[in-house]
Amino acid sequence: QAQLQESGPGLVKPSQSLSLTCTVSGGSITTRPYYWSWIRQAPGKELEWIGAIHNSGGTVYNPSLKSRASISRDTSKNQITLRLTSVPPEDTAVYYCARSQTIAAQTLIGGTVDRREYDTWGQGTQVTVSS
């Protein structure tokens, strides 16, 4: 059974870049047919899908975040990395990595998240954007 663990800085200043890492154990990130997503939840808001990387290495993004988000992987370390540039305070949230076999159309279009689509989640990491 795969396990996911997020890590990264807890505090980032506005306008800086944010980098988070998801370390996967108990399974390879190249195993098909999986997507590895980054998802966040801001205080008082619904889950928001940021983007995903497929086991083949291809990436897809939430259109509203595509200009600032970049997802990559290191297969030698079995890690997925999220980078967000020019972060505003509104990027304050708990950030999760999660695994699924598909990405729903409503997720690709609007960034909505159906928890039932994901079979494995990390515990999440808090990121605060503040000066």
NORUR-V389207 format. One record per run of one state. SS is the DSSP state (helix for helix, strand for strand, loop for the rest). FROM is the first residue (numbers start at 1). TO is the last residue. If there is no record, write none. Layout:
# NORUR-V389207
SS&FROM&TO + SS&FROM&TO
This chain:
# NORUR-V389207
loop&1&2 + strand&3&8 + loop&9&10 + strand&11&12 + loop&13&17 + strand&18&25 + loop&26&34 + strand&35&41 + loop&42&46 + strand&47&54 + loop&55&58 + strand&59&61 + loop&62&68 + strand&69&74 + loop&75&78 + strand&79&84 + loop&85&88 + helix&89&91 + loop&92&92 + strand&93&100 + loop&101&104 + helix&105&110 + loop&111&114 + helix&115&117 + strand&118&121 + loop&122&124 + strand&125&129 + loop&130&131
